[in-house]
Amino acid sequence: MKRPKIEEKHRRDKSILDVEGNYLTSEKSNIGFVRFIAMVSNCIEYLSHKYGLSFYEVIKECSKELIRKGFS
C-alpha cells in the first residue's frame, strides 16, 4: 500500500520542482562533483593513515607541493 503513495509524492515533488526524469542523470545534477569530492576525500584519508598525519596536515602538505610545482 505504501508504494503508490510514495510514487504519487515523487510525481508531485517533480512537478513542483520542475524536474523531469531522473534528476541524477540530468545536466543539472551535481552528482559528478559530489563523487569527485568524495574520491579526493578518500585519497586524503588514505594518505593520512599511511603517513600518520592528520587530515588537515595532508591537505597543507599537498597545497605546499602544488604551489611549489605551480611556480617552478
VOBA-1610 file (N, C-alpha, C; in pm, whole numbers, padded with zeros to 5 digits, always signed):
BEGIN
Met+00081-00120+00000Met+00000+00000+00000Met+00085+00126+00000Lys+00206+00119+00056Lys+00289+00238+00065Lys+00345+00282-00070Arg+00375+00188-00157Arg+00442+00220-00283Arg+00364+00322-00368Pro+00235+00306-00389Pro+00162+00406-00469Pro+00168+00546-00406Lys+00164+00553-00274Lys+00172+00684-00207Lys+00309+00747-00229Ile+00414+00666-00224Ile+00549+00717-00246Ile+00564+00767-00389Glu+00513+00687-00486Glu+00522+00728-00626Glu+00444+00856-00651Glu+00329+00869-00590Glu+00249+00992-00604Glu+00324+01111-00548Lys+00388+01093-00434Lys+00466+01201-00373Lys+00582+01241-00465His+00650+01143-00524His+00760+01173-00616His+00710+01251-00737Arg+00597+01211-00794Arg+00541+01283-00909Arg+00506+01427-00870Arg+00446+01443-00752Arg+00409+01576-00705Arg+00534+01663-00683Asp+00636+01605-00620Asp+00760+01679-00595Asp+00828+01718-00725Lys+00831+01626-00822Lys+00894+01657-00951Lys+00820+01769-01023Ser+00687+01770-01014Ser+00612+01876-01081Ser+00634+02010-01011Ile+00643+02010-00879Ile+00668+02134-00806Ile+00807+02187-00837Leu+00907+02098-00842Leu+01045+02138-00866Leu+01078+02153-01014Asp+00983+02121-01100Asp+01001+02126-01245Asp+01119+02039-01288Val+01121+01916-01239Val+01226+01820-01272Val+01163+01709-01354Glu+01229+01673-01465Glu+01178+01566-01549Glu+01272+01447-01544Gly+01219+01328-01544Gly+01300+01207-01546Gly+01382+01190-01420Asn+01496+01127-01436Asn+01585+01102-01323Asn+01679+01220-01307Tyr+01666+01292-01198Tyr+01747+01412-01175Tyr+01896+01380-01170Leu+01933+01264-01116Leu+02075+01232-01101Leu+02147+01214-01233Thr+02074+01188-01341Thr+02138+01173-01472Thr+02118+01295-01559Ser+02054+01399-01507Ser+02032+01519-01587Ser+02155+01608-01584Glu+02158+01707-01673Glu+02271+01800-01679Glu+02275+01891-01556Lys+02163+01912-01490Lys+02158+02000-01373Lys+02216+01932-01249Ser+02229+01803-01253Ser+02274+01728-01136Ser+02421+01756-01106Asn+02455+01761-00979Asn+02594+01781-00939Asn+02655+01652-00883Ile+02598+01538-00919Ile+02644+01410-00864Ile+02788+01381-00904Gly+02830+01425-01022Gly+02969+01406-01064Gly+03065+01480-00973Phe+03029+01602-00938Phe+03112+01682-00847Phe+03117+01618-00709Val+03004+01570-00662Val+02998+01506-00531Val+03086+01381-00530Arg+03081+01301-00635Arg+03165+01182-00644Arg+03313+01219-00647Phe+03348+01325-00721Phe+03486+01370-00728Phe+03537+01412-00590Ile+03457+01491-00518Ile+03496+01537-00385Ile+03510+01417-00290Ala+03422+01320-00300Ala+03431+01200-00216Ala+03559+01122-00247Met+03595+01114-00375Met+03717+01045-00414Met+03841+01117-00360Val+03844+01249-00371Val+03956+01327-00318Val+03965+01310-00167Ser+03851+01315-00100Ser+03849+01298+00045Ser+03902+01160+00085Asn+03863+01056+00011Asn+03912+00921+00041Asn+04063+00910+00019Cys+04114+00975-00085Cys+04259+00974-00110Cys+04334+01043+00003Ile+04283+01157+00047Ile+04347+01229+00157Ile+04342+01147+00284Glu+04231+01082+00309Glu+04217+00996+00427Glu+04317+00881+00422Tyr+04333+00821+00304Tyr+04431+00713+00286Tyr+04572+00762+00316Leu+04608+00878+00260Leu+04742+00933+00283Leu+04764+00967+00430Ser+04661+01015+00496Ser+04677+01049+00637Ser+04704+00924+00721His+04640+00813+00688His+04666+00688+00760His+04804+00631+00724Lys+04840+00642+00597Lys+04968+00587+00551Lys+05086+00658+00614Tyr+05080+00791+00623Tyr+05194+00867+00675Tyr+05177+00911+00820Gly+05068+00876+00883Gly+05048+00909+01024Gly+05026+01058+01049Leu+04969+01126+00951Leu+04940+01269+00964Leu+04790+01288+00982Ser+04752+01406+01027Ser+04609+01435+01034Ser+04559+01471+00895Phe+04429+01470+00879Phe+04365+01504+00752Phe+04410+01642+00705Tyr+04412+01738+00797Tyr+04446+01876+00761Tyr+04595+01893+00734Glu+04680+01813+00799Glu+04823+01819+00768Glu+04850+01769+00626Val+04778+01666+00584Val+04793+01616+00447Val+04750+01724+00348Ile+04638+01790+00373Ile+04592+01897+00285Ile+04695+02009+00278Lys+04751+02045+00393Lys+04851+02151+00399Lys+04975+02113+00317Glu+05023+01991+00332Glu+05141+01945+00257Glu+05112+01937+00107Cys+04994+01890+00071Cys+04957+01884-00071Cys+04949+02024-00130Ser+04895+02118-00054Ser+04886+02256-00101Ser+05025+02314-00123Lys+05116+02290-00029Lys+05254+02338-00044Lys+05317+02281-00170Glu+05297+02151-00192Glu+05357+02085-00308Glu+05297+02139-00438Leu+05167+02160-00441Leu+05104+02214-00561Leu+05153+02355-00591Ile+05169+02436-00487Ile+05220+02572-00506Ile+05364+02566-00556Arg+05444+02479-00497Arg+05584+02465-00537Arg+05593+02422-00683Lys+05512+02325-00724Lys+05513+02277-00863Lys+05457+02381-00959Gly+05361+02459-00912Gly+05298+02558-00998Gly+05387+02676-01031Phe+05477+02712-00940Phe+05561+02828-00960Phe+05701+02794-01009Ser+05730+02667-01031Ser+05865+02632-01077Ser+05868+02595-01223
//
